[in-house]
Amino acid sequence: MALPTLSDEQRAQNLKKAAEARHARAELREKIKNGEVTLESVLNSEEEAAKRMPVRALIESLPGYGKAKAAKIMDEIAVADNRRVQGLGARQREALLEILSK
């Protein structure tokens, strides 16, 4: 399938929209890191920034968790590396909350 031909204006709008989405996710990660937002609230959120955040980035945003711990947790609950929060199943959400609320 060929890529659609976009005008310069459409391309600029898309770039702006993508930058805004990245900025919103970065703000959310910072709020998680500072404890202003809980893991459970992110998992249950209807905000686009929360739903589109990669699960790995969500775990790494929590205080005390880095790349190694995030990878281990994702392996334990069988979450793919490219999975986003909105793509988690009910059991995966429960397992994630159980593991990370210890």
Phi and psi in degrees as GROMACS dihedral restraints (atoms count N, CA, C in turn):
[ dihedral_restraints ]
;  ai    aj    ak    al  type     phi  dphi    fc
    3     4     5     6     1   -76.9    20    10
    4     5     6     7     1   148.2    20    10
    6     7     8     9     1   -71.7    20    10
    7     8     9    10     1   144.0    20    10
    9    10    11    12     1   -69.1    20    10
   10    11    12    13     1   147.7    20    10
   12    13    14    15     1   -85.7    20    10
   13    14    15    16     1   120.8    20    10
   15    16    17    18     1  -108.9    20    10
   16    17    18    19     1   146.0    20    10
   18    19    20    21     1   -75.6    20    10
   19    20    21    22     1   166.6    20    10
   21    22    23    24     1   -60.8    20    10
   22    23    24    25     1   -36.3    20    10
   24    25    26    27     1   -66.8    20    10
   25    26    27    28     1   -43.8    20    10
   27    28    29    30     1   -64.0    20    10
   28    29    30    31     1   -42.3    20    10
   30    31    32    33     1   -61.4    20    10
   31    32    33    34     1   -43.8    20    10
   33    34    35    36     1   -64.1    20    10
   34    35    36    37     1   -40.0    20    10
   36    37    38    39     1   -63.6    20    10
   37    38    39    40     1   -42.5    20    10
   39    40    41    42     1   -65.0    20    10
   40    41    42    43     1   -40.6    20    10
   42    43    44    45     1   -64.4    20    10
   43    44    45    46     1   -40.7    20    10
   45    46    47    48     1   -64.6    20    10
   46    47    48    49     1   -43.2    20    10
   48    49    50    51     1   -62.8    20    10
   49    50    51    52     1   -42.0    20    10
   51    52    53    54     1   -65.5    20    10
   52    53    54    55     1   -40.6    20    10
   54    55    56    57     1   -64.2    20    10
   55    56    57    58     1   -40.6    20    10
   57    58    59    60     1   -63.4    20    10
   58    59    60    61     1   -39.9    20    10
   60    61    62    63     1   -65.7    20    10
   61    62    63    64     1   -43.2    20    10
   63    64    65    66     1   -62.1    20    10
   64    65    66    67     1   -41.1    20    10
   66    67    68    69     1   -64.1    20    10
   67    68    69    70     1   -42.1    20    10
   69    70    71    72     1   -63.4    20    10
   70    71    72    73     1   -41.5    20    10
   72    73    74    75     1   -67.2    20    10
   73    74    75    76     1   -37.9    20    10
   75    76    77    78     1   -64.3    20    10
   76    77    78    79     1   -41.6    20    10
   78    79    80    81     1   -62.7    20    10
   79    80    81    82     1   -41.2    20    10
   81    82    83    84     1   -64.4    20    10
   82    83    84    85     1   -43.5    20    10
   84    85    86    87     1   -59.7    20    10
   85    86    87    88     1   -40.2    20    10
   87    88    89    90     1   -65.2    20    10
   88    89    90    91     1   -40.8    20    10
   90    91    92    93     1   -64.8    20    10
   91    92    93    94     1   -37.5    20    10
   93    94    95    96     1   -65.4    20    10
   94    95    96    97     1   -45.8    20    10
   96    97    98    99     1   -59.7    20    10
   97    98    99   100     1   -39.3    20    10
   99   100   101   102     1   -82.9    20    10
  100   101   102   103     1    -5.4    20    10
  102   103   104   105     1    83.2    20    10
  103   104   105   106     1    10.1    20    10
  105   106   107   108     1   -74.6    20    10
  106   107   108   109     1   -24.0    20    10
  108   109   110   111     1  -129.6    20    10
  109   110   111   112     1   137.5    20    10
  111   112   113   114     1   -90.9    20    10
  112   113   114   115     1   160.7    20    10
  114   115   116   117     1   -60.5    20    10
  115   116   117   118     1   -43.9    20    10
  117   118   119   120     1   -61.8    20    10
  118   119   120   121     1   -40.3    20    10
  120   121   122   123     1   -66.7    20    10
  121   122   123   124     1   -33.5    20    10
  123   124   125   126     1   -68.9    20    10
  124   125   126   127     1   -43.7    20    10
  126   127   128   129     1   -64.5    20    10
  127   128   129   130     1   -30.5    20    10
  129   130   131   132     1   -98.4    20    10
  130   131   132   133     1     1.2    20    10
  132   133   134   135     1   -72.8    20    10
  133   134   135   136     1   149.0    20    10
  135   136   137   138     1  -101.6    20    10
  136   137   138   139     1     1.9    20    10
  138   139   140   141     1   -66.9    20    10
  139   140   141   142     1   140.1    20    10
  141   142   143   144     1   -62.3    20    10
  142   143   144   145     1   -38.7    20    10
  144   145   146   147     1   -61.3    20    10
  145   146   147   148     1   -40.1    20    10
  147   148   149   150     1   -71.8    20    10
  148   149   150   151     1   -44.0    20    10
  150   151   152   153     1   -65.4    20    10
  151   152   153   154     1   -34.2    20    10
  153   154   155   156     1   -90.6    20    10
  154   155   156   157     1    -1.3    20    10
  156   157   158   159     1   -73.4    20    10
  157   158   159   160     1   134.0    20    10
  159   160   161   162     1   -63.5    20    10
  160   161   162   163     1   141.5    20    10
  162   163   164   165     1   -59.9    20    10
  163   164   165   166     1   -39.8    20    10
  165   166   167   168     1   -58.6    20    10
  166   167   168   169     1   -44.5    20    10
  168   169   170   171     1   -64.9    20    10
  169   170   171   172     1   -36.4    20    10
  171   172   173   174     1   -62.3    20    10
  172   173   174   175     1   -48.0    20    10
  174   175   176   177     1   -64.5    20    10
  175   176   177   178     1   -44.3    20    10
  177   178   179   180     1   -66.3    20    10
  178   179   180   181     1   -20.7    20    10
  180   181   182   183     1   -74.8    20    10
  181   182   183   184     1   -21.4    20    10
  183   184   185   186     1   -72.5    20    10
  184   185   186   187     1   139.9    20    10
  186   187   188   189     1   -59.5    20    10
  187   188   189   190     1   132.7    20    10
  189   190   191   192     1    89.6    20    10
  190   191   192   193     1     0.9    20    10
  192   193   194   195     1  -118.3    20    10
  193   194   195   196     1   131.4    20    10
  195   196   197   198     1  -121.9    20    10
  196   197   198   199     1  -161.8    20    10
  198   199   200   201     1   -63.4    20    10
  199   200   201   202     1   -42.3    20    10
  201   202   203   204     1   -67.0    20    10
  202   203   204   205     1   -47.6    20    10
  204   205   206   207     1   -65.0    20    10
  205   206   207   208     1   -38.6    20    10
  207   208   209   210     1   -62.9    20    10
  208   209   210   211     1   -43.8    20    10
  210   211   212   213     1   -63.2    20    10
  211   212   213   214     1   -41.3    20    10
  213   214   215   216     1   -63.6    20    10
  214   215   216   217     1   -45.1    20    10
  216   217   218   219     1   -64.1    20    10
  217   218   219   220     1   -42.6    20    10
  219   220   221   222     1   -64.4    20    10
  220   221   222   223     1   -36.1    20    10
  222   223   224   225     1   -66.1    20    10
  223   224   225   226     1   -41.8    20    10
  225   226   227   228     1   -60.5    20    10
  226   227   228   229     1   -39.8    20    10
  228   229   230   231     1  -101.3    20    10
  229   230   231   232     1    10.8    20    10
  231   232   233   234     1    57.4    20    10
  232   233   234   235     1    55.0    20    10
  234   235   236   237     1  -109.6    20    10
  235   236   237   238     1   128.6    20    10
  237   238   239   240     1   -66.8    20    10
  238   239   240   241     1   152.3    20    10
  240   241   242   243     1   -58.9    20    10
  241   242   243   244     1   -32.6    20    10
  243   244   245   246     1   -95.2    20    10
  244   245   246   247     1     9.6    20    10
  246   247   248   249     1   -72.7    20    10
  247   248   249   250     1   139.4    20    10
  249   250   251   252     1  -105.2    20    10
  250   251   252   253     1   162.4    20    10
  252   253   254   255     1   -55.1    20    10
  253   254   255   256     1   -41.7    20    10
  255   256   257   258     1   -66.6    20    10
  256   257   258   259     1   -18.9    20    10
  258   259   260   261     1   -91.2    20    10
  259   260   261   262     1     0.6    20    10
  261   262   263   264     1   -74.2    20    10
  262   263   264   265     1   141.7    20    10
  264   265   266   267     1   -82.3    20    10
  265   266   267   268     1   168.6    20    10
  267   268   269   270     1   -60.2    20    10
  268   269   270   271     1   -42.6    20    10
  270   271   272   273     1   -67.4    20    10
  271   272   273   274     1   -38.1    20    10
  273   274   275   276     1   -65.5    20    10
  274   275   276   277     1   -40.2    20    10
  276   277   278   279     1   -61.8    20    10
  277   278   279   280     1   -46.8    20    10
  279   280   281   282     1   -61.3    20    10
  280   281   282   283     1   -45.0    20    10
  282   283   284   285     1   -63.8    20    10
  283   284   285   286     1   -40.7    20    10
  285   286   287   288     1   -62.9    20    10
  286   287   288   289     1   -46.0    20    10
  288   289   290   291     1   -62.8    20    10
  289   290   291   292     1   -41.0    20    10
  291   292   293   294     1   -64.6    20    10
  292   293   294   295     1   -45.9    20    10
  294   295   296   297     1   -67.3    20    10
  295   296   297   298     1   -42.3    20    10
  297   298   299   300     1   -87.0    20    10
  298   299   300   301     1    -7.0    20    10
  300   301   302   303     1  -100.6    20    10
  301   302   303   304     1    13.5    20    10
